[in-house]
Amino acid sequence: MAKRQSLREFQEDLVRRFAEAQSGDRRALLGVSAGRENWLLNLTDSGEILPVPPLAAVPLTHDWFRGVANVRGTLFSVVDFSAFQHGPLTAPGGPARLLLIGARHGTNCALLVSSALGLRNPDDFQPETSGHDDRPWVQERLRDAREQLWLKLDVPKLLAHRGFLQAGLE
């Protein structure tokens, strides 16, 4: 039976684990789900994860460009990561999260993801040798111990991709 833990203890433990991961093993990965896919990001490429704030729609944009969000006085463009890849739209409530990914790369960009799956150890994954992915932002295909497929996100390639930059309708 799992040990019961208060919300405060859970949050303190999560903060501690994030701090350890950021100060210690820089190889730690952040897991998120977007639509039907599981993704991994280097902690150095990931930013803050937060519940989805109110989004201000922007007219004449693709459906995957969900608008802009005000995060502590700074505007972030919000891209539905699943819908951008022709997957289902992500509902902005419930387990959905906003992942601020662009600050380190000089852009205020956030990904709307289905849920945050926590920190992952890179040693728990093996390269997937069968199959190929044509999306240039897929750095690597990996399998975990449960044979679940994970895709490693190359954040700089995603942020530089022409299709990602072109949110307006043509």
C-alpha positions in Angstrom: 0.0 0.0 0.0 1.3 3.4 -0.9 2.3 5.8 1.9 -0.2 8.7 2.2 1.4 12.1 1.9 -0.1 15.5 2.4 -0.2 18.0 -0.4 2.4 20.1 1.3 4.8 17.2 1.7 4.3 16.3 -1.9 5.0 19.8 -3.1 8.1 20.1 -0.9 9.4 16.8 -2.2 8.8 17.8 -5.8 10.6 21.1 -5.3 13.5 19.3 -3.7 13.7 16.8 -6.5 13.6 19.5 -9.1 16.4 21.4 -7.3 18.5 18.3 -7.0 18.0 17.6 -10.7 18.9 21.1 -11.7 21.9 21.4 -9.5 23.2 17.9 -9.7 22.6 15.5 -12.6 22.1 17.7 -15.6 21.1 14.6 -17.6 17.7 14.4 -15.9 14.7 14.5 -18.3 11.3 16.0 -17.9 8.4 13.8 -19.1 5.2 15.3 -20.6 2.4 13.9 -22.6 1.0 15.7 -25.6 -2.1 14.1 -27.1 -1.3 10.4 -27.6 2.5 10.8 -27.3 5.0 10.9 -24.4 7.8 13.4 -24.7 11.1 13.9 -22.9 13.0 17.2 -22.6 16.4 18.0 -21.2 15.9 19.9 -17.9 18.2 22.6 -19.3 15.7 23.1 -22.1 12.6 23.0 -20.0 11.3 25.9 -18.0 8.6 26.4 -15.5 5.5 24.1 -15.6 2.3 25.7 -14.4 -1.5 25.2 -14.6 -3.0 26.8 -17.7 -3.8 30.5 -17.0 -6.5 32.2 -19.0 -5.6 32.4 -22.7 -6.3 35.4 -24.9 -7.2 34.2 -28.4 -5.4 35.7 -31.4 -7.5 36.0 -34.6 -6.4 34.7 -38.0 -4.0 32.1 -36.5 -3.9 28.3 -36.9 -6.0 26.3 -34.4 -2.8 25.0 -32.7 -1.8 28.6 -31.8 -4.0 28.9 -28.7 -3.2 32.5 -28.0 -1.2 34.4 -25.4 -0.9 34.0 -21.7 0.1 36.5 -19.1 2.5 34.8 -16.7 3.4 37.2 -13.9 3.3 40.2 -16.2 5.1 38.6 -19.2 3.2 37.6 -22.3 3.9 34.1 -23.7 2.7 32.7 -27.0 1.0 29.4 -26.4 1.2 26.5 -28.8 -0.9 23.4 -28.4 1.9 20.9 -28.9 -0.4 18.0 -29.8 -2.5 20.0 -32.3 0.7 21.5 -33.9 1.6 17.9 -34.8 -1.9 17.2 -36.2 -3.0 15.5 -33.0 -6.1 16.2 -31.0 -6.6 19.7 -29.4 -5.7 19.9 -25.7 -8.3 21.0 -23.3 -6.7 23.8 -21.2 -8.2 22.5 -17.9 -7.6 19.5 -15.6 -4.2 17.9 -15.9 -3.1 20.1 -18.8 -0.1 22.2 -18.1 1.8 25.1 -19.7 5.5 24.4 -20.2 7.5 27.6 -20.6 10.3 26.5 -23.0 11.5 29.5 -24.9 13.0 31.8 -22.2 16.4 30.1 -22.3 16.4 30.5 -26.1 15.4 34.1 -26.1 11.7 33.8 -26.9 8.6 33.9 -24.8 7.0 30.6 -25.9 5.0 28.0 -24.0 3.7 24.6 -25.0 0.3 23.5 -23.9 0.7 19.8 -23.0 -1.9 17.2 -21.9 0.0 16.6 -18.6 3.3 16.7 -16.8 4.7 13.2 -16.1 7.6 14.2 -13.8 11.3 13.7 -13.8 12.8 10.7 -15.6 16.3 9.1 -15.4 17.9 8.8 -18.9 19.3 5.5 -17.8 15.8 4.1 -17.7 15.5 4.3 -21.5 16.8 2.4 -24.4 17.1 3.7 -28.0 14.2 2.5 -30.3 15.9 1.0 -33.3 12.8 0.2 -35.4 10.9 3.0 -37.0 11.8 6.6 -38.0 10.3 9.9 -37.3 10.4 12.7 -40.0 9.7 15.5 -37.6 13.0 17.5 -37.2 12.3 18.3 -33.6 12.3 14.6 -32.6 15.9 14.1 -31.5 15.5 10.5 -30.5 13.0 7.7 -30.1 13.3 5.8 -26.8 11.6 2.9 -25.0 11.2 2.6 -21.2 11.2 -0.6 -19.1 7.4 -1.0 -19.9 8.1 -0.9 -23.6 6.4 2.5 -23.9 7.6 4.8 -26.7 9.0 8.2 -25.7 10.1 10.9 -28.1 13.0 13.2 -27.1 12.2 16.8 -28.0 15.0 19.0 -29.5 13.7 22.4 -28.3 16.0 24.6 -30.3 15.0 22.8 -33.5 11.3 23.1 -32.7 11.6 26.8 -31.9 13.5 27.4 -35.2 11.2 25.3 -37.4 9.5 27.4 -40.1 6.1 25.8 -39.5 6.3 26.5 -35.7 7.2 30.1 -36.4 4.3 30.7 -38.9 1.3 30.8 -36.6 -0.7 33.1 -38.8 -3.1 31.8 -41.5 -1.8 32.4 -45.0 
